[in-house]
Amino acid sequence: MAVKKNSWPIFQFEENKDTLYLLHQWTQIVGKVRLKKSPWQNHSWHVSLYVDAQGLTTGLISYESGVFEIKFDFIHHELKIKTSNGTRDRFALGGQTVASFYEQLMEKLKFLGIDVKIHDSPNEVADPIPFHKNKKRIMYQANAAQSLWKALVHIQNVLGEFRTKFTGKSSPVHFFWGSFDLAYTRFSGKQAPEFTGQVPNIPLTVMQEAYSHEAFSVGFWPGSEAFPTPVFYAYCYPNHPDFKSAPISPDKAYWNEDLGEFMLNYEEVRKASNPGELLLEFLESTYDAAANAGNWDRSSLDCDFSHFNNN
């Protein structure tokens, strides 16, 4: 993949953490609207957001009068809502608290004839504050939101290329608002041991369905207070003992024992002469490790569609 040197934005957690906090909360609110109005899909694929040409979008959501879409526009820094009836509304992201964002979105959805009530508290975070009570004054920085989005655009492209090399069941490239990461997952087709772990403020039954089958997942996570480093990650479920000892490339990739997954810092990819190529190297090598450790039937799962581009 030909990518101009240094075309990936500089992105550091500490400089952007306030805006990341707001976006994590706001995407949860928007994602919960999609959750409530959408039919269930396996592994909760019906709740995620998608990268698009302006920011993050829900894609089409069904409602009583047709379909609607909610979009974070990180070019004009607005939240936009539009329906198949031709009605639309918007409001600025700047100056919003979590509570004011929640109140405005609910009011505008009601005005547009979209009847929805969501669970008023974030998931997958410790000590959650109900959205309507979260009135912390935190500055939204437009450049931080735009840098995150521009990074996601590049990452989306690479994950999309990686996705073409697999014929088995696999997920879309999608953004999960609970864990706040852009992710892609492949499945071996075999059932997995029942999930018994704990995730803050999310039902165990949801996690058990999400990990009902053997999986290999990769993605990008912008970091947190506990781990303030934007990283690419790769893990498999179940976590086979041989996975962590497999040879992985590039050299800067490493195993995180606490999280049980391979990682590659975003900055290592960004500063590479060809970031997309380096990221693909990480994705391919960690998939090799997971598929080999799990004894996946690679003869029926792997493929190469590169020759189709010549037709």
Backbone as numpy.savetxt, mean C-alpha at the origin, in Angstrom:
# Nx Ny Nz CAx CAy CAz Cx Cy Cz
14.32 -1.66 -17.05 13.47 -0.47 -17.05 14.35 0.77 -17.05
14.21 1.58 -18.08 15.03 2.78 -18.19 14.45 3.90 -17.33
15.21 4.31 -16.33 14.78 5.39 -15.44 15.93 6.39 -15.33
15.63 7.65 -15.46 16.67 8.67 -15.38 17.30 8.66 -14.00
18.60 8.87 -13.97 19.31 8.92 -12.71 18.74 10.03 -11.83
18.51 9.67 -10.55 18.02 10.62 -9.55 16.63 11.18 -9.86
15.86 10.48 -10.71 14.49 10.93 -10.96 13.55 10.53 -9.81
13.98 9.61 -8.96 13.19 9.26 -7.78 13.40 10.33 -6.72
12.35 10.77 -6.05 12.49 11.88 -5.10 13.23 11.47 -3.83
13.92 12.43 -3.23 14.46 12.22 -1.89 13.28 12.10 -0.93
13.32 11.07 -0.08 12.21 10.87 0.84 12.75 10.33 2.16
12.59 11.12 3.22 13.07 10.74 4.54 11.93 10.82 5.55
11.87 9.88 6.45 10.76 9.82 7.39 10.72 11.04 8.31
11.83 11.36 8.95 11.84 12.42 9.96 11.36 13.75 9.40
11.74 14.06 8.18 11.34 15.33 7.57 9.86 15.35 7.20
9.27 14.18 7.00 7.91 14.09 6.47 6.91 13.48 7.44
7.34 13.18 8.68 6.51 12.36 9.57 5.18 13.01 9.95
5.11 14.33 10.06 3.84 14.96 10.41 2.81 14.75 9.30
3.24 14.98 8.07 2.33 14.78 6.94 1.98 13.30 6.78
2.93 12.41 7.02 2.65 10.98 6.96 1.60 10.58 8.01
1.69 11.17 9.18 0.69 10.89 10.22 -0.70 11.28 9.73
-0.82 12.49 9.19 -2.11 12.94 8.70 -2.62 12.04 7.57
-1.74 11.72 6.62 -2.16 10.89 5.49 -2.56 9.50 5.94
-1.87 8.96 6.94 -2.24 7.64 7.46 -3.66 7.68 8.02
-3.97 8.71 8.79 -5.30 8.84 9.37 -6.35 9.10 8.28
-6.05 10.02 7.37 -7.02 10.38 6.33 -7.29 9.23 5.38
-6.25 8.50 4.98 -6.48 7.36 4.08 -7.29 6.28 4.77
-7.16 6.17 6.10 -8.00 5.21 6.82 -9.47 5.59 6.71
-9.77 6.87 6.85 -11.15 7.33 6.76 -11.73 7.04 5.38
-10.98 7.42 4.34 -11.43 7.18 2.97 -11.52 5.68 2.69
-10.52 4.92 3.14 -10.53 3.48 2.92 -11.71 2.80 3.59
-12.09 3.28 4.76 -13.24 2.70 5.46 -14.55 2.96 4.72
-14.62 4.08 4.00 -15.79 4.33 3.16 -15.86 3.26 2.07
-14.73 2.99 1.43 -14.72 1.94 0.41 -15.07 0.59 1.02
-14.54 0.30 2.19 -14.83 -0.95 2.89 -16.33 -1.13 3.11
-17.00 -0.08 3.59 -18.42 -0.19 3.92 -19.31 -0.30 2.69
-18.88 0.28 1.57 -19.74 0.32 0.39 -19.39 -0.74 -0.65
-18.39 -1.58 -0.39 -17.93 -2.53 -1.40 -18.20 -3.97 -0.98
-18.51 -4.86 -1.93 -18.62 -6.28 -1.61 -17.26 -6.85 -1.23
-17.28 -7.83 -0.35 -16.03 -8.40 0.15 -15.25 -9.10 -0.96
-13.94 -8.88 -0.97 -13.04 -9.62 -1.85 -12.03 -10.37 -0.99
-11.50 -11.45 -1.54 -10.53 -12.23 -0.78 -9.34 -11.39 -0.35
-8.86 -11.67 0.86 -7.69 -11.01 1.43 -7.87 -9.50 1.59
-9.12 -9.07 1.71 -9.47 -7.64 1.91 -9.02 -6.75 0.77
-8.99 -7.28 -0.44 -8.57 -6.47 -1.58 -9.57 -5.36 -1.90
-10.77 -5.44 -1.34 -11.80 -4.43 -1.61 -11.61 -3.16 -0.78
-10.64 -3.13 0.13 -10.49 -1.96 0.99 -9.36 -1.03 0.54
-8.49 -1.51 -0.33 -7.25 -0.79 -0.61 -7.46 0.40 -1.55
-6.45 1.26 -1.62 -6.41 2.40 -2.53 -5.41 2.08 -3.64
-5.40 2.94 -4.68 -4.52 2.72 -5.82 -3.79 4.01 -6.19
-2.56 3.87 -6.66 -1.80 5.01 -7.17 -2.38 5.40 -8.52
-2.57 6.70 -8.73 -3.00 7.15 -10.06 -2.21 8.39 -10.46
-2.62 9.03 -11.55 -1.84 10.11 -12.15 -1.87 11.40 -11.35
-2.67 11.46 -10.27 -2.70 12.65 -9.42 -2.38 12.34 -7.96
-2.55 11.12 -7.54 -2.32 10.79 -6.14 -2.74 9.39 -5.80
-3.73 9.26 -4.90 -4.28 7.97 -4.50 -5.79 8.00 -4.70
-6.34 6.90 -5.17 -7.76 6.84 -5.44 -8.37 5.56 -4.89
-9.67 5.63 -4.61 -10.40 4.43 -4.22 -10.74 3.57 -5.42
-10.67 4.13 -6.63 -11.29 3.47 -7.77 -12.79 3.59 -7.63
-13.53 2.84 -8.45 -14.98 2.94 -8.44 -15.59 2.21 -7.25
-16.52 2.87 -6.57 -17.24 2.30 -5.44 -18.73 2.35 -5.77
-19.42 1.23 -5.53 -20.86 1.19 -5.79 -21.63 1.94 -4.71
-22.73 2.57 -5.12 -23.69 3.12 -4.15 -25.07 3.10 -4.79
-26.05 3.60 -4.07 -27.43 3.42 -4.46 -27.75 3.98 -5.85
-27.06 5.03 -6.28 -27.38 5.69 -7.56 -26.36 5.41 -8.65
-25.43 4.50 -8.42 -24.42 4.20 -9.44 -23.08 3.89 -8.83
-22.05 4.68 -9.21 -20.71 4.52 -8.65 -20.15 5.88 -8.30
-19.20 5.89 -7.38 -18.49 7.13 -7.05 -17.03 6.81 -6.80
-16.21 7.84 -6.75 -14.76 7.72 -6.55 -14.31 8.82 -5.61
-13.39 8.48 -4.71 -12.75 9.47 -3.85 -11.26 9.48 -4.16
-10.71 10.65 -4.36 -9.31 10.75 -4.78 -8.55 11.78 -3.95
-7.35 11.39 -3.51 -6.39 12.35 -2.96 -5.59 12.90 -4.13
-5.73 14.18 -4.39 -5.01 14.86 -5.46 -3.80 15.56 -4.84
-2.61 15.00 -5.06 -1.40 15.56 -4.49 -0.70 16.54 -5.43
-1.35 16.88 -6.53 -0.87 17.97 -7.38 -1.51 19.28 -6.93
-2.84 19.24 -6.73 -3.57 20.43 -6.29 -3.88 20.39 -4.79
-3.55 19.28 -4.14 -3.69 19.10 -2.69 -5.13 19.30 -2.24
-5.98 18.46 -2.85 -7.40 18.45 -2.55 -7.89 17.02 -2.40
-8.97 16.84 -1.68 -9.70 15.59 -1.72 -10.89 15.80 -2.65
-11.05 14.91 -3.62 -12.08 15.06 -4.64 -13.03 13.87 -4.60
-14.31 14.16 -4.75 -15.34 13.13 -4.83 -16.14 13.38 -6.10
-16.35 12.34 -6.89 -17.21 12.49 -8.06 -18.05 11.24 -8.23
-19.24 11.43 -8.80 -20.19 10.34 -8.96 -20.51 10.13 -10.44
-21.11 8.97 -10.73 -21.52 8.67 -12.10 -22.73 9.49 -12.51
-23.36 10.22 -11.58 -24.46 11.12 -11.91 -23.98 12.48 -12.39
-22.66 12.68 -12.35 -22.11 13.96 -12.79 -21.91 14.96 -11.68
-22.31 14.60 -10.45 -22.09 15.50 -9.31 -20.70 15.29 -8.75
-20.16 16.32 -8.14 -18.81 16.24 -7.58 -18.65 17.28 -6.48
-17.63 17.07 -5.65 -17.31 18.03 -4.60 -15.84 17.85 -4.25
-15.30 18.78 -3.49 -13.88 18.74 -3.13 -13.64 19.61 -1.92
-12.49 19.40 -1.28 -12.04 20.35 -0.26 -10.52 20.26 -0.14
-9.92 21.35 0.36 -8.48 21.44 0.45 -7.94 20.56 1.56
-6.76 19.97 1.34 -6.10 19.16 2.36 -5.38 20.04 3.38
-4.86 21.15 2.94 -4.13 22.03 3.84 -5.03 22.59 4.92
-4.50 22.64 6.15 -5.23 23.21 7.27 -6.19 22.26 7.95
-6.28 21.02 7.48 -7.22 20.08 8.08 -6.60 19.34 9.26
-7.40 19.12 10.29 -7.07 18.14 11.32 -7.69 16.81 10.90
-7.43 15.76 11.65 -8.10 14.48 11.37 -9.60 14.64 11.54
-10.00 15.33 12.62 -11.43 15.51 12.90 -12.13 16.33 11.82
-11.52 17.42 11.38 -12.17 18.27 10.37 -12.24 17.55 9.03
-11.20 16.77 8.70 -11.21 15.97 7.46 -12.38 14.99 7.50
-12.53 14.29 8.63 -13.60 13.31 8.80 -14.97 13.98 8.66
-15.14 15.10 9.33 -16.43 15.78 9.30 -16.77 16.29 7.91
-15.78 16.87 7.22 -16.04 17.39 5.88 -16.38 16.28 4.91
-15.63 15.17 4.98 -15.89 14.07 4.05 -17.29 13.51 4.27
-17.67 13.29 5.52 -18.99 12.74 5.80 -20.10 13.69 5.33
-19.90 14.98 5.53 -20.90 15.97 5.09 -21.03 15.99 3.58
-19.92 15.93 2.87 -19.97 16.02 1.41 -20.53 14.74 0.80
-20.22 13.58 1.39 -20.81 12.35 0.90 -22.33 12.38 1.07
-22.79 12.88 2.20 -24.23 12.99 2.44 -24.87 13.94 1.44
-24.21 15.07 1.16 -24.72 16.04 0.19 -24.84 15.42 -1.20
-23.92 14.52 -1.53 -23.93 13.88 -2.85 -24.86 12.68 -2.91
-25.56 12.41 -1.81 -26.51 11.29 -1.80 -25.89 9.94 -1.52
-24.71 9.95 -0.91 -24.01 8.70 -0.60 -24.18 8.43 0.89
-24.94 7.40 1.21 -25.27 7.07 2.60 -24.25 6.07 3.13
-23.43 6.50 4.09 -22.40 5.61 4.62 -22.07 6.03 6.05
-21.84 5.04 6.90 -21.38 5.27 8.26 -20.23 4.31 8.52
-19.08 4.85 8.93 -17.89 4.02 9.10 -17.56 3.86 10.58
-16.72 2.87 10.88 -16.19 2.70 12.23 -15.24 3.86 12.51
-15.53 4.62 13.54 -14.88 5.91 13.79 -13.58 5.76 14.58
-12.68 4.89 14.12 -11.39 4.73 14.80 -10.43 4.02 13.86
-9.14 4.42 13.86 -8.18 3.79 12.95 -7.85 2.36 13.35
-7.43 1.58 12.35 -6.98 0.20 12.56 -5.47 0.11 12.45
-4.94 -0.97 13.01 -3.51 -1.31 12.91 -2.59 -0.25 13.50
-3.11 0.54 14.45 -2.27 1.48 15.19 -2.54 1.28 16.68
-1.50 1.45 17.47 -1.65 1.33 18.92 -2.31 2.59 19.49
-3.11 2.43 20.52 -3.78 3.54 21.20 -4.49 4.49 20.22
-5.41 3.96 19.44 -6.08 4.79 18.44 -6.97 5.86 19.05
-7.01 7.02 18.39 -7.89 8.11 18.78 -9.05 8.13 17.79
-10.31 8.13 18.25 -11.43 8.23 17.32 -11.26 9.44 16.39
-11.60 9.26 15.14 -11.38 10.32 14.16 -12.01 11.64 14.58
-13.23 11.61 15.08 -13.93 12.85 15.37 -13.35 13.57 16.60
-12.52 12.87 17.37 -11.89 13.48 18.55 -10.44 13.92 18.29
-9.89 13.54 17.16 -8.48 13.82 16.89 -8.34 15.22 16.28
-8.16 16.20 17.16 -8.07 17.60 16.73 -6.66 18.15 16.88
-5.67 17.25 16.85 -4.26 17.68 16.91 -3.96 18.63 15.76
-3.29 19.72 16.07 -2.91 20.68 15.05 -1.55 20.28 14.47
-1.59 19.63 13.33 -0.38 19.15 12.66 -0.37 19.74 11.26
0.78 20.27 10.86 0.86 20.94 9.56 0.95 19.92 8.42
0.08 20.10 7.44 0.16 19.34 6.19 1.16 20.04 5.27
2.21 19.31 4.88 3.24 19.87 4.00 3.04 19.32 2.60
2.70 20.21 1.69 2.38 19.79 0.32 3.55 19.06 -0.33
4.78 19.55 -0.11 5.94 18.93 -0.75 6.19 17.52 -0.21
5.86 17.28 1.07 6.04 15.94 1.64 5.05 14.96 1.02
3.79 15.37 0.89 2.78 14.51 0.28 3.11 14.23 -1.17
3.59 15.24 -1.87 3.92 15.06 -3.28 5.14 14.16 -3.45
6.11 14.27 -2.56 7.29 13.39 -2.64 6.90 11.93 -2.42
6.01 11.69 -1.45 5.54 10.32 -1.23 4.85 9.81 -2.48
3.95 10.59 -3.04 3.21 10.16 -4.22 4.16 9.90 -5.40
5.12 10.78 -5.63 6.05 10.59 -6.75 6.89 9.32 -6.57
7.27 9.04 -5.31 7.97 7.78 -5.05 7.07 6.60 -5.35
5.80 6.68 -4.93 4.85 5.58 -5.18 4.63 5.35 -6.67
4.65 6.41 -7.46 4.49 6.26 -8.91 5.62 5.41 -9.48
6.86 5.73 -9.11 8.00 4.94 -9.59 7.90 3.50 -9.11
7.55 3.31 -7.86 7.48 1.97 -7.28 6.36 1.17 -7.93
5.22 1.82 -8.18 4.11 1.19 -8.88 4.56 0.63 -10.22
5.35 1.39 -10.96 5.82 0.95 -12.27 6.69 -0.30 -12.17
7.58 -0.32 -11.18 8.47 -1.47 -11.03 7.69 -2.70 -10.57
6.81 -2.52 -9.60 5.99 -3.65 -9.14 5.10 -4.17 -10.27
4.62 -3.26 -11.11 3.81 -3.68 -12.25 4.60 -4.54 -13.22
5.86 -4.18 -13.45 6.71 -5.00 -14.32 6.99 -6.36 -13.68
7.28 -6.35 -12.39 7.53 -7.61 -11.66 6.29 -8.51 -11.70
5.12 -7.92 -11.63 3.87 -8.68 -11.58 3.64 -9.50 -12.86
4.18 -9.05 -13.99 3.91 -9.72 -15.27 4.57 -11.09 -15.37
5.48 -11.41 -14.47 6.26 -12.64 -14.60 5.68 -13.81 -13.81
4.37 -13.75 -13.53 3.75 -14.75 -12.67 2.35 -15.05 -13.20
2.02 -16.33 -13.38 0.71 -16.71 -13.90 -0.22 -17.23 -12.82
0.30 -17.46 -11.61 -0.55 -17.90 -10.52 -1.40 -16.76 -9.99
-2.16 -17.03 -8.94 -2.97 -15.99 -8.32 -2.07 -14.93 -7.72
-2.36 -13.67 -8.02 -1.60 -12.58 -7.43 -2.50 -11.37 -7.26
-2.10 -10.49 -6.36 -2.91 -9.32 -6.04 -2.67 -8.20 -7.05
-3.53 -7.18 -7.04 -3.16 -5.93 -7.71 -1.98 -5.30 -6.97
-1.39 -4.28 -7.55 -0.46 -3.43 -6.80 -1.35 -2.38 -6.13
-1.42 -2.44 -4.81 -2.39 -1.60 -4.12 -1.85 -1.08 -2.79
-2.49 0.01 -2.33 -2.04 0.71 -1.13 -2.98 0.39 0.02
-2.44 -0.26 1.06 -3.23 -0.60 2.24 -3.11 0.51 3.28
-4.28 1.07 3.65 -4.30 2.21 4.56 -4.09 1.82 6.02
-4.29 0.56 6.37 -4.03 0.13 7.75 -2.55 0.10 8.04
-1.83 -0.67 7.25 -0.37 -0.77 7.40 0.35 0.37 6.70
-0.35 1.13 5.87 0.17 2.31 5.17 1.37 1.94 4.30
1.13 1.01 3.37 2.20 0.58 2.47 1.63 0.22 1.11
2.48 0.33 0.09 2.15 -0.12 -1.25 2.64 -1.54 -1.39
1.75 -2.47 -1.73 2.07 -3.89 -1.63 1.64 -4.67 -2.87
2.30 -5.81 -3.06 1.94 -6.78 -4.10 2.23 -8.17 -3.56
1.30 -9.11 -3.80 1.40 -10.45 -3.22 1.19 -11.53 -4.28
2.02 -12.58 -4.20 1.87 -13.78 -5.02 1.47 -14.95 -4.13
0.71 -15.91 -4.69 0.25 -17.07 -3.93 0.69 -18.35 -4.62
1.09 -19.33 -3.81 1.52 -20.61 -4.35 0.36 -21.49 -4.78
-0.84 -21.22 -4.23 -2.00 -22.07 -4.49 -2.28 -23.06 -3.38
-1.37 -23.16 -2.42 -1.54 -24.10 -1.31 -2.05 -23.38 -0.08
-2.86 -24.06 0.71 -3.34 -23.49 1.96 -2.18 -23.34 2.94
-2.31 -22.35 3.83 -1.28 -22.06 4.82 -1.75 -22.44 6.21
-0.82 -22.61 7.14 -1.22 -22.82 8.54 -2.03 -21.63 9.04
-2.97 -21.88 9.93 -3.84 -20.81 10.42 -3.03 -19.71 11.11
-3.31 -18.48 10.74 -2.62 -17.32 11.32 -3.03 -17.16 12.78
-2.03 -17.00 13.65 -2.32 -16.86 15.09 -1.71 -15.60 15.70
-1.12 -14.74 14.87 -0.48 -13.54 15.39 -1.50 -12.48 15.79
-0.99 -11.36 16.27 -1.84 -10.26 16.69 -1.46 -8.98 15.94
-2.45 -8.28 15.47 -2.27 -6.99 14.82 -3.19 -6.00 15.54
-2.67 -4.82 15.94 -3.48 -3.89 16.74 -4.79 -3.50 16.06
-5.88 -3.64 16.80 -7.18 -3.13 16.37 -7.63 -3.65 15.00
-7.46 -4.96 14.81 -7.99 -5.60 13.62 -8.42 -7.01 14.01
-9.61 -7.46 13.64 -10.09 -8.77 14.07 -9.20 -9.91 13.59
-9.01 -10.90 14.44 -8.19 -12.05 14.09 -8.75 -12.77 12.87
-10.07 -12.83 12.76 -10.67 -13.52 11.61 -10.29 -12.86 10.28
-10.14 -11.54 10.29 -9.73 -10.84 9.07 -8.31 -11.23 8.70
-7.42 -11.29 9.69 -6.04 -11.67 9.43 -5.94 -13.13 8.99
-6.76 -13.99 9.57 -6.72 -15.40 9.19 -7.17 -15.60 7.75
-8.16 -14.82 7.32 -8.58 -14.92 5.92 -7.52 -14.33 5.00
-6.87 -13.24 5.44 -5.84 -12.60 4.62 -4.67 -13.54 4.37
-4.34 -14.37 5.37 -3.20 -15.29 5.26 -3.67 -16.75 5.22
-4.78 -16.99 4.51 -5.34 -18.33 4.42 -4.52 -19.24 3.52
-3.74 -18.64 2.59 -2.95 -19.42 1.64 -1.49 -18.94 1.63
-0.61 -19.85 1.25 0.82 -19.50 1.21 1.04 -18.29 0.31
1.85 -17.36 0.79 2.00 -16.10 0.07 3.42 -15.57 0.14
3.76 -14.79 -0.86 5.00 -14.01 -0.90 4.61 -12.57 -1.16
5.00 -11.66 -0.28 4.61 -10.25 -0.40 5.82 -9.34 -0.45
5.71 -8.33 -1.29 6.74 -7.28 -1.37 6.04 -5.93 -1.36
6.79 -4.91 -1.02 6.18 -3.59 -1.04 7.10 -2.51 -0.52
6.51 -1.34 -0.35 7.23 -0.17 0.15 6.49 0.38 1.35
7.25 0.68 2.40 6.71 1.24 3.63 7.49 2.51 3.97
6.82 3.66 4.16 7.54 4.91 4.39 8.12 5.08 5.78
7.91 4.11 6.69 8.52 4.16 8.01 7.54 4.58 9.10
8.04 4.56 10.33 7.22 4.92 11.50 8.14 5.49 12.57
7.57 5.95 13.66 8.38 6.44 14.78 9.29 5.35 15.32
8.79 4.12 15.36 9.59 3.01 15.88 10.65 2.54 14.88
10.41 2.75 13.59 11.34 2.35 12.54 11.38 3.46 11.50
12.14 4.52 11.77 12.07 5.74 10.96 12.89 5.69 9.66
12.74 4.61 8.91 13.48 4.45 7.66 12.56 3.97 6.56
12.36 4.72 5.50 11.57 4.22 4.37 12.27 3.01 3.74
11.52 1.91 3.58 12.15 0.67 3.11 11.25 -0.08 2.14
11.91 -0.88 1.32 11.24 -1.95 0.58 11.36 -3.21 1.42
10.34 -4.04 1.39 10.34 -5.25 2.21 9.92 -6.46 1.37
10.25 -7.63 1.87 9.83 -8.88 1.24 9.70 -9.93 2.33
8.57 -10.62 2.36 8.39 -11.68 3.35 7.53 -12.79 2.75
7.53 -13.94 3.40 6.67 -15.03 2.97 5.87 -15.53 4.16
4.70 -16.09 3.86 3.88 -16.72 4.90 3.45 -18.09 4.40
3.72 -19.14 5.18 4.45 -19.12 6.45 5.93 -18.77 6.24
6.56 -18.32 7.32 7.94 -17.88 7.23 8.86 -19.09 7.35
9.20 -19.68 6.21 10.02 -20.90 6.19 11.41 -20.62 6.77
11.94 -21.54 7.57 13.26 -21.32 8.21 14.38 -21.04 7.21
14.32 -21.64 6.03 15.40 -21.46 5.04 15.33 -20.11 4.34
14.23 -19.39 4.49 14.06 -18.15 3.75 15.11 -17.12 4.12
15.32 -16.90 5.40 16.20 -15.81 5.84 17.67 -16.08 5.53
18.05 -17.34 5.31 19.45 -17.67 5.04 19.76 -17.74 3.55
18.78 -17.48 2.72 18.98 -17.54 1.27 19.83 -16.36 0.79
20.60 -16.55 -0.29 21.37 -15.43 -0.85 20.44 -14.41 -1.51
20.57 -13.16 -1.11 19.71 -12.09 -1.60 20.57 -10.99 -2.21
20.04 -10.36 -3.23 20.73 -9.22 -3.83 19.73 -8.06 -3.95
20.27 -6.83 -4.00 21.67 -6.41 -4.02 22.33 -6.55 -2.64
23.59 -6.22 -2.59 24.37 -6.39 -1.35 23.81 -5.57 -0.19
23.17 -4.47 -0.48 22.65 -3.60 0.59 21.38 -4.14 1.23
20.77 -5.17 0.67 19.58 -5.77 1.27 19.98 -6.51 2.55
19.06 -6.59 3.50 19.39 -7.21 4.79 18.16 -7.86 5.40
18.39 -8.77 6.34 17.32 -9.45 7.04 17.03 -8.73 8.35
15.75 -8.40 8.59 15.33 -7.78 9.84 14.73 -8.87 10.73
15.47 -9.24 11.76 15.06 -10.35 12.62 13.78 -10.03 13.38
13.62 -8.78 13.82 12.44 -8.41 14.59 11.16 -8.53 13.77
11.21 -8.12 12.51 10.03 -8.14 11.66 9.92 -9.41 10.83
11.01 -10.17 10.74 10.99 -11.42 10.00 10.85 -11.24 8.50
11.59 -10.28 7.94 11.51 -10.04 6.50 12.80 -9.40 6.00
13.00 -9.52 4.70 14.13 -8.85 4.07 13.76 -7.39 3.82
14.77 -6.53 3.88 14.56 -5.10 3.66 15.66 -4.51 2.79
15.30 -3.46 2.10 16.24 -2.68 1.30 15.83 -1.23 1.46
16.72 -0.40 1.98 16.38 0.99 2.25 16.06 1.75 0.96
15.02 2.57 1.02 14.61 3.36 -0.14 15.77 4.19 -0.68
16.57 4.76 0.21 17.66 5.64 -0.22 18.67 4.89 -1.07
18.91 3.61 -0.78 19.84 2.82 -1.58 19.33 2.68 -3.01
18.03 2.53 -3.15 17.45 2.42 -4.49 17.46 3.77 -5.18
17.05 4.82 -4.47 16.95 6.15 -5.07 18.26 6.63 -5.66
19.37 6.36 -4.97 20.65 6.90 -5.41 21.36 6.01 -6.43
20.76 4.87 -6.77 21.36 3.98 -7.76 21.31 4.60 -9.14
22.22 4.20 -10.03 22.22 4.73 -11.40 20.96 4.31 -12.14
20.41 3.15 -11.79 19.14 2.70 -12.36 18.28 2.14 -11.22
17.50 2.99 -10.55 16.74 2.55 -9.38 15.78 1.40 -9.67
15.09 1.45 -10.80 14.14 0.40 -11.13 14.80 -0.95 -11.28
15.96 -0.95 -11.91 16.69 -2.21 -12.11 17.15 -2.78 -10.77
17.63 -1.92 -9.87 18.08 -2.38 -8.56 16.92 -2.94 -7.75
15.78 -2.27 -7.80 14.61 -2.76 -7.07 14.14 -4.09 -7.63
14.13 -4.24 -8.95 13.75 -5.52 -9.55 14.68 -6.65 -9.11
15.94 -6.33 -8.95 16.91 -7.32 -8.46 16.52 -7.82 -7.07
16.10 -6.89 -6.21 15.66 -7.25 -4.87 14.39 -8.09 -4.92
13.43 -7.69 -5.74 12.17 -8.41 -5.84 12.37 -9.83 -6.37
13.17 -9.95 -7.41 13.38 -11.26 -8.02 14.14 -12.20 -7.08
15.15 -11.68 -6.41 15.96 -12.56 -5.56 15.20 -13.01 -4.32
14.37 -12.13 -3.76 13.60 -12.54 -2.59 12.46 -13.48 -2.97
11.89 -13.29 -4.17 10.89 -14.27 -4.64 11.54 -15.64 -4.84
12.71 -15.68 -5.46 13.43 -16.94 -5.62 13.61 -17.63 -4.27
14.00 -16.85 -3.27 14.25 -17.40 -1.94 12.97 -17.97 -1.33
11.86 -17.22 -1.43 10.60 -17.67 -0.85 10.05 -18.89 -1.58
10.06 -18.85 -2.91 9.51 -19.95 -3.70 10.31 -21.23 -3.50
11.62 -21.10 -3.41 12.46 -22.28 -3.20 12.29 -22.82 -1.79
12.23 -21.93 -0.80 12.06 -22.37 0.58 10.71 -23.05 0.80
9.69 -22.56 0.08 8.35 -23.12 0.23 8.03 -24.22 -0.75
9.01 -24.56 -1.61 8.82 -25.63 -2.60 7.61 -25.34 -3.50
7.53 -24.12 -4.01 6.46 -23.74 -4.93 6.64 -24.45 -6.27
5.55 -24.70 -6.96 5.58 -25.34 -8.28 5.88 -24.27 -9.34
7.12 -23.92 -9.45 7.50 -22.79 -10.29 7.30 -23.06 -11.78
7.31 -24.32 -12.18 7.11 -24.64 -13.59 5.72 -24.22 -14.08
4.74 -24.17 -13.17 3.39 -23.77 -13.56 3.05 -22.35 -13.12
3.89 -21.73 -12.31 3.60 -20.39 -11.78 4.38 -19.28 -12.45
5.64 -19.55 -12.84 6.48 -18.52 -13.43 6.24 -18.43 -14.93
6.48 -17.25 -15.50 6.28 -17.06 -16.93 7.15 -15.92 -17.43
7.16 -15.73 -18.75 7.90 -14.63 -19.36 7.08 -14.11 -20.54
6.49 -12.95 -20.37 5.67 -12.35 -21.42 6.43 -11.27 -22.20
7.75 -11.22 -22.05 8.51 -10.13 -22.67 8.37 -10.11 -24.18
8.24 -11.31 -24.81 8.16 -11.36 -26.27 6.86 -10.78 -26.81
5.83 -10.65 -25.95 4.56 -10.10 -26.40 4.70 -8.63 -26.77
5.68 -7.94 -26.20 5.86 -6.53 -26.51 6.28 -6.30 -27.96
6.74 -7.35 -28.62 7.19 -7.21 -30.00 6.04 -7.41 -31.00
4.85 -7.78 -30.54 3.73 -8.06 -31.43 2.90 -6.80 -31.68
